[in-house]
């Protein structure tokens, strides 16, 4: 396999690989600009059950131009390959994305999708795709494994029940992985003067993505292509204890929103005004000791039925933010109910920089963190990201 001068895959004579060229629909890629010097290859899983559904998505023009989606390649579970775009075309595959101070990776990356359900949910001794209980994934296609974005279970790794507590993912097939490596070699050979790294979608869109998950052999592939197992990064540290604000679609945090002074109690009856934004929803309080229109946590709401119909009530006491042009930004708090009790991340915690903007730094933590904001490599939560003030991060001494 090789990449020709038209930036398309070509199957060499001795290779038994099925390759189709199927054009992505207008609106699913950037038809105005050219991807001239690809710097990254980004891997994905489709999250779906049928390869044909992904083909349909990429070849159907989106009704909403902002929702266009495509990748350069799709690799089926049987090892077949579909190319939707030439490698010098810009696919819409990374969405909100950052890597090493670069924002928006569509225009500098090649995207490869793999037909794979992804993360699974166990129920009644069976494995199901999330939100699809009626579909069962066979046990032989499932593996439970530590994942860098998931909290580690309590107990020791040698405990008999430790593995049963780990997250589950659908395995990639041997045919997929073999073809993938052949593709990566061809891309590296063609674009190695500018190609810098092999990345997962979960690394560049930490808040929203889990693909390709922990079962893709990224470290081995990176070693073969670039002579190293880990991505190239500039490592920083948090230099003083600091809190962190969530990353909501790349917007700078809104930290100045005023409150009503008193918390909104549990049991307040409210009318919901907006869809959730960053974990918050705007409501009008109908019945409570504290009244007004403002923002509360969407996770606090419960729909109750009574004799006159249904009503929405709050389930716990919380800070009540006054309504403004945009919602306040919650602190990264790893499950605490009180929006003002964010984690305090300790000095020495390792991070990499997604972006510097104004007085802020968007950072991705390289360490697992426990509920006290401390580094905890045995039981902590990985994959945390957020905005901190610039003065609280420094390059790590070499």
KOLDO-391150 format. One record per residue (C-alpha): x, y, z; residue number from 1; chain. Coordinates in nm, 2 decimals, always signed. Layout:
% residues N
{{X Y Z} NUM "A"}
...
% end
This chain:
% residues 398
{{+0.00 +0.00 +0.00} 1 "A"}
{{+0.12 +0.35 -0.08} 2 "A"}
{{-0.01 +0.71 -0.12} 3 "A"}
{{+0.00 +0.83 -0.48} 4 "A"}
{{+0.06 +1.19 -0.61} 5 "A"}
{{-0.32 +1.25 -0.59} 6 "A"}
{{-0.31 +1.19 -0.22} 7 "A"}
{{-0.51 +0.87 -0.24} 8 "A"}
{{-0.44 +0.52 -0.11} 9 "A"}
{{-0.33 +0.26 -0.36} 10 "A"}
{{-0.33 -0.11 -0.30} 11 "A"}
{{+0.00 -0.27 -0.41} 12 "A"}
{{-0.02 -0.58 -0.63} 13 "A"}
{{+0.06 -0.84 -0.36} 14 "A"}
{{-0.19 -0.71 -0.10} 15 "A"}
{{-0.53 -0.86 -0.05} 16 "A"}
{{-0.71 -0.55 +0.09} 17 "A"}
{{-1.05 -0.42 -0.02} 18 "A"}
{{-1.04 -0.04 -0.09} 19 "A"}
{{-1.33 +0.18 -0.20} 20 "A"}
{{-1.32 +0.55 -0.30} 21 "A"}
{{-1.65 +0.70 -0.19} 22 "A"}
{{-1.67 +1.08 -0.19} 23 "A"}
{{-1.78 +1.27 +0.12} 24 "A"}
{{-2.08 +1.50 +0.07} 25 "A"}
{{-2.04 +1.88 +0.04} 26 "A"}
{{-2.08 +2.03 +0.39} 27 "A"}
{{-1.90 +1.74 +0.56} 28 "A"}
{{-1.55 +1.88 +0.47} 29 "A"}
{{-1.37 +2.20 +0.39} 30 "A"}
{{-1.40 +2.25 +0.02} 31 "A"}
{{-1.23 +2.59 +0.02} 32 "A"}
{{-0.89 +2.51 +0.17} 33 "A"}
{{-0.61 +2.26 +0.13} 34 "A"}
{{-0.44 +2.04 +0.39} 35 "A"}
{{-0.09 +2.09 +0.25} 36 "A"}
{{+0.13 +1.97 +0.53} 37 "A"}
{{-0.03 +1.72 +0.76} 38 "A"}
{{+0.12 +1.72 +1.11} 39 "A"}
{{-0.09 +1.46 +1.29} 40 "A"}
{{-0.28 +1.14 +1.23} 41 "A"}
{{-0.59 +1.12 +1.46} 42 "A"}
{{-0.76 +0.79 +1.53} 43 "A"}
{{-1.13 +0.75 +1.61} 44 "A"}
{{-1.39 +0.48 +1.67} 45 "A"}
{{-1.73 +0.53 +1.51} 46 "A"}
{{-1.94 +0.44 +1.82} 47 "A"}
{{-2.18 +0.26 +1.59} 48 "A"}
{{-2.28 -0.09 +1.51} 49 "A"}
{{-2.27 -0.09 +1.13} 50 "A"}
{{-2.00 +0.04 +0.89} 51 "A"}
{{-2.28 +0.14 +0.64} 52 "A"}
{{-2.43 +0.39 +0.89} 53 "A"}
{{-2.10 +0.58 +0.90} 54 "A"}
{{-2.07 +0.57 +0.52} 55 "A"}
{{-2.43 +0.72 +0.51} 56 "A"}
{{-2.34 +0.99 +0.75} 57 "A"}
{{-2.03 +1.10 +0.57} 58 "A"}
{{-2.20 +1.09 +0.22} 59 "A"}
{{-2.51 +1.27 +0.32} 60 "A"}
{{-2.51 +1.65 +0.32} 61 "A"}
{{-2.58 +1.79 +0.67} 62 "A"}
{{-2.90 +1.99 +0.73} 63 "A"}
{{-2.71 +2.21 +0.97} 64 "A"}
{{-2.37 +2.32 +0.83} 65 "A"}
{{-2.22 +2.33 +1.17} 66 "A"}
{{-2.28 +1.96 +1.21} 67 "A"}
{{-2.08 +1.83 +0.91} 68 "A"}
{{-1.87 +1.53 +0.98} 69 "A"}
{{-1.62 +1.31 +0.79} 70 "A"}
{{-1.29 +1.14 +0.81} 71 "A"}
{{-1.03 +1.06 +0.54} 72 "A"}
{{-1.06 +0.68 +0.60} 73 "A"}
{{-1.29 +0.43 +0.75} 74 "A"}
{{-1.16 +0.08 +0.84} 75 "A"}
{{-1.42 -0.20 +0.87} 76 "A"}
{{-1.41 -0.49 +1.11} 77 "A"}
{{-1.33 -0.72 +0.82} 78 "A"}
{{-1.03 -0.50 +0.73} 79 "A"}
{{-1.19 -0.33 +0.43} 80 "A"}
{{-1.11 +0.04 +0.38} 81 "A"}
{{-1.32 +0.33 +0.25} 82 "A"}
{{-1.15 +0.66 +0.15} 83 "A"}
{{-1.38 +0.96 +0.16} 84 "A"}
{{-1.14 +1.24 +0.10} 85 "A"}
{{-0.79 +1.28 -0.05} 86 "A"}
{{-0.53 +1.34 +0.22} 87 "A"}
{{-0.48 +1.70 +0.10} 88 "A"}
{{-0.85 +1.77 +0.18} 89 "A"}
{{-0.96 +1.90 +0.52} 90 "A"}
{{-1.20 +1.66 +0.69} 91 "A"}
{{-1.43 +1.76 +0.97} 92 "A"}
{{-1.33 +1.50 +1.23} 93 "A"}
{{-1.17 +1.67 +1.54} 94 "A"}
{{-1.44 +1.93 +1.65} 95 "A"}
{{-1.33 +2.14 +1.94} 96 "A"}
{{-0.97 +2.02 +1.97} 97 "A"}
{{-0.63 +2.13 +2.11} 98 "A"}
{{-0.28 +2.00 +2.10} 99 "A"}
{{+0.03 +2.16 +2.24} 100 "A"}
{{-0.10 +2.52 +2.21} 101 "A"}
{{-0.26 +2.45 +1.87} 102 "A"}
{{-0.64 +2.49 +1.85} 103 "A"}
{{-0.86 +2.32 +1.59} 104 "A"}
{{-0.68 +2.03 +1.43} 105 "A"}
{{-0.89 +1.97 +1.13} 106 "A"}
{{-0.66 +2.17 +0.91} 107 "A"}
{{-0.35 +1.99 +1.01} 108 "A"}
{{-0.45 +1.63 +1.06} 109 "A"}
{{-0.55 +1.31 +0.88} 110 "A"}
{{-0.85 +1.13 +1.04} 111 "A"}
{{-0.90 +0.76 +1.05} 112 "A"}
{{-1.23 +0.60 +1.17} 113 "A"}
{{-1.25 +0.24 +1.29} 114 "A"}
{{-1.58 +0.06 +1.29} 115 "A"}
{{-1.62 -0.01 +1.66} 116 "A"}
{{-1.89 +0.04 +1.92} 117 "A"}
{{-1.65 +0.18 +2.18} 118 "A"}
{{-1.73 +0.20 +2.55} 119 "A"}
{{-1.98 -0.06 +2.68} 120 "A"}
{{-2.22 -0.09 +2.97} 121 "A"}
{{-2.27 -0.42 +3.16} 122 "A"}
{{-2.62 -0.52 +3.25} 123 "A"}
{{-2.76 -0.85 +3.37} 124 "A"}
{{-2.44 -1.03 +3.28} 125 "A"}
{{-2.44 -0.89 +2.92} 126 "A"}
{{-2.26 -0.61 +2.75} 127 "A"}
{{-2.44 -0.33 +2.56} 128 "A"}
{{-2.36 -0.01 +2.37} 129 "A"}
{{-2.44 +0.29 +2.58} 130 "A"}
{{-2.81 +0.38 +2.56} 131 "A"}
{{-2.88 +0.07 +2.35} 132 "A"}
{{-2.99 -0.20 +2.60} 133 "A"}
{{-3.16 -0.41 +2.33} 134 "A"}
{{-2.82 -0.48 +2.15} 135 "A"}
{{-2.57 -0.73 +2.30} 136 "A"}
{{-2.20 -0.74 +2.22} 137 "A"}
{{-2.06 -1.09 +2.25} 138 "A"}
{{-1.83 -1.16 +2.54} 139 "A"}
{{-1.54 -1.26 +2.31} 140 "A"}
{{-1.55 -0.91 +2.16} 141 "A"}
{{-1.52 -0.73 +2.50} 142 "A"}
{{-1.22 -0.64 +2.71} 143 "A"}
{{-1.21 -0.47 +3.05} 144 "A"}
{{-0.90 -0.26 +3.09} 145 "A"}
{{-0.76 +0.05 +3.27} 146 "A"}
{{-0.83 +0.37 +3.08} 147 "A"}
{{-0.64 +0.68 +3.14} 148 "A"}
{{-0.96 +0.90 +3.15} 149 "A"}
{{-1.14 +0.67 +3.40} 150 "A"}
{{-1.10 +0.65 +3.78} 151 "A"}
{{-0.91 +0.34 +3.89} 152 "A"}
{{-1.11 +0.10 +4.11} 153 "A"}
{{-1.06 +0.08 +4.48} 154 "A"}
{{-0.84 -0.21 +4.59} 155 "A"}
{{-0.51 -0.35 +4.46} 156 "A"}
{{-0.45 -0.46 +4.10} 157 "A"}
{{-0.38 -0.81 +4.23} 158 "A"}
{{-0.73 -0.84 +4.39} 159 "A"}
{{-0.94 -1.11 +4.22} 160 "A"}
{{-1.23 -0.87 +4.15} 161 "A"}
{{-1.02 -0.58 +4.04} 162 "A"}
{{-1.05 -0.65 +3.66} 163 "A"}
{{-1.43 -0.68 +3.69} 164 "A"}
{{-1.45 -0.32 +3.80} 165 "A"}
{{-1.26 -0.18 +3.50} 166 "A"}
{{-1.43 -0.01 +3.21} 167 "A"}
{{-1.52 -0.23 +2.91} 168 "A"}
{{-1.47 -0.16 +2.54} 169 "A"}
{{-1.53 -0.35 +2.22} 170 "A"}
{{-1.21 -0.50 +2.08} 171 "A"}
{{-1.08 -0.41 +1.74} 172 "A"}
{{-1.03 -0.71 +1.51} 173 "A"}
{{-0.70 -0.84 +1.40} 174 "A"}
{{-0.79 -0.75 +1.04} 175 "A"}
{{-0.85 -0.39 +1.14} 176 "A"}
{{-0.53 -0.35 +1.33} 177 "A"}
{{-0.32 -0.52 +1.06} 178 "A"}
{{-0.47 -0.30 +0.79} 179 "A"}
{{-0.43 +0.01 +1.01} 180 "A"}
{{-0.06 -0.05 +1.05} 181 "A"}
{{-0.02 -0.08 +0.68} 182 "A"}
{{-0.20 +0.25 +0.63} 183 "A"}
{{+0.01 +0.42 +0.89} 184 "A"}
{{+0.33 +0.31 +0.73} 185 "A"}
{{+0.21 +0.44 +0.39} 186 "A"}
{{+0.10 +0.78 +0.54} 187 "A"}
{{+0.43 +0.81 +0.72} 188 "A"}
{{+0.63 +0.73 +0.41} 189 "A"}
{{+0.44 +1.00 +0.21} 190 "A"}
{{+0.42 +1.27 +0.47} 191 "A"}
{{+0.71 +1.21 +0.71} 192 "A"}
{{+0.88 +1.55 +0.64} 193 "A"}
{{+0.59 +1.73 +0.83} 194 "A"}
{{+0.42 +1.45 +1.02} 195 "A"}
{{+0.48 +1.49 +1.39} 196 "A"}
{{+0.26 +1.25 +1.59} 197 "A"}
{{-0.01 +0.99 +1.61} 198 "A"}
{{-0.30 +1.10 +1.85} 199 "A"}
{{-0.63 +0.97 +1.97} 200 "A"}
{{-0.94 +1.19 +1.95} 201 "A"}
{{-0.97 +1.15 +2.33} 202 "A"}
{{-0.63 +1.33 +2.36} 203 "A"}
{{-0.73 +1.63 +2.16} 204 "A"}
{{-1.09 +1.67 +2.28} 205 "A"}
{{-1.06 +1.56 +2.64} 206 "A"}
{{-1.39 +1.69 +2.77} 207 "A"}
{{-1.61 +1.52 +2.51} 208 "A"}
{{-1.44 +1.21 +2.36} 209 "A"}
{{-1.33 +0.86 +2.45} 210 "A"}
{{-1.23 +0.73 +2.11} 211 "A"}
{{-1.03 +0.54 +2.02} 212 "A"}
{{-1.02 +0.41 +2.38} 213 "A"}
{{-0.75 +0.20 +2.54} 214 "A"}
{{-0.75 -0.10 +2.31} 215 "A"}
{{-0.59 +0.06 +2.01} 216 "A"}
{{-0.21 -0.01 +2.02} 217 "A"}
{{-0.11 +0.35 +1.99} 218 "A"}
{{+0.21 +0.31 +2.18} 219 "A"}
{{+0.34 +0.03 +1.96} 220 "A"}
{{+0.24 +0.22 +1.64} 221 "A"}
{{+0.40 +0.54 +1.76} 222 "A"}
{{+0.72 +0.35 +1.84} 223 "A"}
{{+0.73 +0.21 +1.48} 224 "A"}
{{+0.65 +0.54 +1.31} 225 "A"}
{{+0.85 +0.79 +1.53} 226 "A"}
{{+1.08 +0.58 +1.75} 227 "A"}
{{+0.90 +0.66 +2.07} 228 "A"}
{{+0.59 +0.53 +2.26} 229 "A"}
{{+0.46 +0.86 +2.39} 230 "A"}
{{+0.35 +1.18 +2.21} 231 "A"}
{{+0.59 +1.47 +2.21} 232 "A"}
{{+0.48 +1.73 +2.46} 233 "A"}
{{+0.62 +2.03 +2.66} 234 "A"}
{{+0.56 +1.94 +3.02} 235 "A"}
{{+0.45 +2.20 +3.27} 236 "A"}
{{+0.37 +2.19 +3.64} 237 "A"}
{{+0.12 +2.37 +3.86} 238 "A"}
{{+0.35 +2.60 +4.07} 239 "A"}
{{+0.10 +2.68 +4.36} 240 "A"}
{{-0.23 +2.54 +4.48} 241 "A"}
{{-0.51 +2.66 +4.25} 242 "A"}
{{-0.86 +2.57 +4.15} 243 "A"}
{{-0.96 +2.51 +3.79} 244 "A"}
{{-1.26 +2.60 +3.58} 245 "A"}
{{-1.42 +2.37 +3.33} 246 "A"}
{{-1.36 +2.39 +2.96} 247 "A"}
{{-1.69 +2.45 +2.78} 248 "A"}
{{-1.64 +2.44 +2.41} 249 "A"}
{{-1.32 +2.64 +2.44} 250 "A"}
{{-1.48 +2.95 +2.59} 251 "A"}
{{-1.29 +3.15 +2.85} 252 "A"}
{{-1.44 +3.08 +3.19} 253 "A"}
{{-1.71 +3.32 +3.33} 254 "A"}
{{-1.60 +3.36 +3.69} 255 "A"}
{{-1.77 +3.68 +3.79} 256 "A"}
{{-2.14 +3.58 +3.79} 257 "A"}
{{-2.32 +3.71 +4.10} 258 "A"}
{{-2.54 +3.50 +4.32} 259 "A"}
{{-2.86 +3.55 +4.51} 260 "A"}
{{-2.68 +3.54 +4.84} 261 "A"}
{{-2.88 +3.25 +4.97} 262 "A"}
{{-2.86 +2.90 +4.83} 263 "A"}
{{-3.16 +2.75 +4.65} 264 "A"}
{{-3.29 +2.48 +4.88} 265 "A"}
{{-3.38 +2.12 +4.79} 266 "A"}
{{-3.74 +2.08 +4.70} 267 "A"}
{{-3.78 +2.41 +4.51} 268 "A"}
{{-4.02 +2.40 +4.22} 269 "A"}
{{-3.88 +2.55 +3.90} 270 "A"}
{{-3.96 +2.61 +3.54} 271 "A"}
{{-3.67 +2.52 +3.30} 272 "A"}
{{-3.59 +2.80 +3.05} 273 "A"}
{{-3.29 +2.67 +2.86} 274 "A"}
{{-3.11 +2.35 +2.77} 275 "A"}
{{-2.82 +2.26 +2.99} 276 "A"}
{{-2.49 +2.45 +2.93} 277 "A"}
{{-2.17 +2.33 +3.10} 278 "A"}
{{-2.37 +2.14 +3.36} 279 "A"}
{{-2.60 +2.43 +3.44} 280 "A"}
{{-2.95 +2.52 +3.33} 281 "A"}
{{-3.14 +2.85 +3.36} 282 "A"}
{{-3.46 +2.82 +3.56} 283 "A"}
{{-3.74 +3.04 +3.69} 284 "A"}
{{-3.82 +2.95 +4.05} 285 "A"}
{{-4.19 +2.91 +4.10} 286 "A"}
{{-4.21 +2.80 +4.46} 287 "A"}
{{-3.93 +2.84 +4.72} 288 "A"}
{{-3.81 +3.07 +5.00} 289 "A"}
{{-3.56 +3.20 +4.74} 290 "A"}
{{-3.71 +3.32 +4.42} 291 "A"}
{{-3.58 +3.46 +4.09} 292 "A"}
{{-3.44 +3.36 +3.75} 293 "A"}
{{-3.09 +3.21 +3.73} 294 "A"}
{{-2.86 +2.92 +3.68} 295 "A"}
{{-2.85 +2.60 +3.88} 296 "A"}
{{-2.70 +2.25 +3.83} 297 "A"}
{{-2.89 +2.05 +3.57} 298 "A"}
{{-2.81 +1.73 +3.77} 299 "A"}
{{-3.02 +1.86 +4.06} 300 "A"}
{{-3.35 +1.84 +3.88} 301 "A"}
{{-3.62 +1.57 +3.91} 302 "A"}
{{-3.95 +1.55 +3.73} 303 "A"}
{{-4.22 +1.45 +3.97} 304 "A"}
{{-4.58 +1.34 +3.90} 305 "A"}
{{-4.87 +1.46 +4.11} 306 "A"}
{{-5.25 +1.49 +4.08} 307 "A"}
{{-5.23 +1.80 +3.86} 308 "A"}
{{-4.96 +1.67 +3.63} 309 "A"}
{{-4.58 +1.70 +3.66} 310 "A"}
{{-4.35 +1.95 +3.82} 311 "A"}
{{-3.97 +1.99 +3.83} 312 "A"}
{{-3.81 +2.00 +4.17} 313 "A"}
{{-3.45 +2.05 +4.29} 314 "A"}
{{-3.30 +1.75 +4.48} 315 "A"}
{{-3.02 +1.92 +4.68} 316 "A"}
{{-2.93 +2.27 +4.81} 317 "A"}
{{-2.69 +2.46 +4.59} 318 "A"}
{{-2.56 +2.80 +4.49} 319 "A"}
{{-2.81 +3.00 +4.28} 320 "A"}
{{-2.65 +3.22 +4.02} 321 "A"}
{{-2.83 +3.53 +3.89} 322 "A"}
{{-2.92 +3.52 +3.52} 323 "A"}
{{-2.67 +3.69 +3.29} 324 "A"}
{{-2.57 +3.69 +2.92} 325 "A"}
{{-2.40 +3.35 +2.97} 326 "A"}
{{-2.39 +3.10 +3.25} 327 "A"}
{{-2.11 +3.09 +3.51} 328 "A"}
{{-1.84 +2.83 +3.45} 329 "A"}
{{-1.83 +2.56 +3.71} 330 "A"}
{{-1.51 +2.47 +3.88} 331 "A"}
{{-1.36 +2.13 +3.81} 332 "A"}
{{-1.49 +1.96 +4.13} 333 "A"}
{{-1.50 +1.58 +4.05} 334 "A"}
{{-1.85 +1.53 +4.18} 335 "A"}
{{-1.90 +1.77 +4.47} 336 "A"}
{{-2.25 +1.90 +4.48} 337 "A"}
{{-2.17 +2.26 +4.58} 338 "A"}
{{-2.06 +2.45 +4.28} 339 "A"}
{{-1.83 +2.67 +4.49} 340 "A"}
{{-1.63 +2.37 +4.63} 341 "A"}
{{-1.39 +2.30 +4.34} 342 "A"}
{{-1.09 +2.08 +4.38} 343 "A"}
{{-0.77 +2.26 +4.47} 344 "A"}
{{-0.49 +2.12 +4.26} 345 "A"}
{{-0.16 +2.10 +4.44} 346 "A"}
{{+0.18 +2.24 +4.34} 347 "A"}
{{+0.39 +1.99 +4.15} 348 "A"}
{{+0.10 +1.84 +3.96} 349 "A"}
{{+0.21 +1.78 +3.60} 350 "A"}
{{+0.01 +1.93 +3.31} 351 "A"}
{{+0.05 +2.01 +2.94} 352 "A"}
{{-0.07 +2.33 +2.79} 353 "A"}
{{-0.36 +2.32 +2.54} 354 "A"}
{{-0.38 +2.70 +2.49} 355 "A"}
{{-0.27 +3.03 +2.64} 356 "A"}
{{-0.54 +3.30 +2.61} 357 "A"}
{{-0.55 +3.63 +2.78} 358 "A"}
{{-0.49 +3.58 +3.15} 359 "A"}
{{-0.57 +3.20 +3.13} 360 "A"}
{{-0.41 +2.87 +3.04} 361 "A"}
{{-0.61 +2.57 +2.93} 362 "A"}
{{-0.43 +2.28 +3.08} 363 "A"}
{{-0.47 +1.90 +3.06} 364 "A"}
{{-0.35 +1.71 +3.37} 365 "A"}
{{-0.09 +1.44 +3.31} 366 "A"}
{{-0.14 +1.30 +3.66} 367 "A"}
{{-0.44 +1.11 +3.81} 368 "A"}
{{-0.60 +1.32 +4.09} 369 "A"}
{{-0.80 +1.21 +4.39} 370 "A"}
{{-1.10 +1.38 +4.56} 371 "A"}
{{-0.87 +1.61 +4.75} 372 "A"}
{{-0.69 +1.74 +4.44} 373 "A"}
{{-0.38 +1.54 +4.52} 374 "A"}
{{-0.18 +1.32 +4.28} 375 "A"}
{{-0.29 +0.96 +4.32} 376 "A"}
{{-0.15 +0.72 +4.07} 377 "A"}
{{-0.32 +0.42 +4.23} 378 "A"}
{{-0.68 +0.53 +4.26} 379 "A"}
{{-0.72 +0.88 +4.11} 380 "A"}
{{-0.92 +1.02 +3.82} 381 "A"}
{{-0.74 +1.08 +3.49} 382 "A"}
{{-0.83 +1.30 +3.20} 383 "A"}
{{-0.90 +1.62 +3.38} 384 "A"}
{{-0.88 +1.95 +3.19} 385 "A"}
{{-0.97 +2.31 +3.26} 386 "A"}
{{-0.87 +2.68 +3.28} 387 "A"}
{{-0.63 +2.81 +3.54} 388 "A"}
{{-0.46 +3.15 +3.57} 389 "A"}
{{-0.14 +3.17 +3.37} 390 "A"}
{{+0.07 +3.26 +3.68} 391 "A"}
{{-0.01 +2.92 +3.83} 392 "A"}
{{+0.17 +2.71 +3.56} 393 "A"}
{{+0.54 +2.70 +3.49} 394 "A"}
{{+0.76 +2.49 +3.25} 395 "A"}
{{+0.89 +2.18 +3.42} 396 "A"}
{{+1.26 +2.20 +3.49} 397 "A"}
{{+1.46 +1.96 +3.28} 398 "A"}
% end
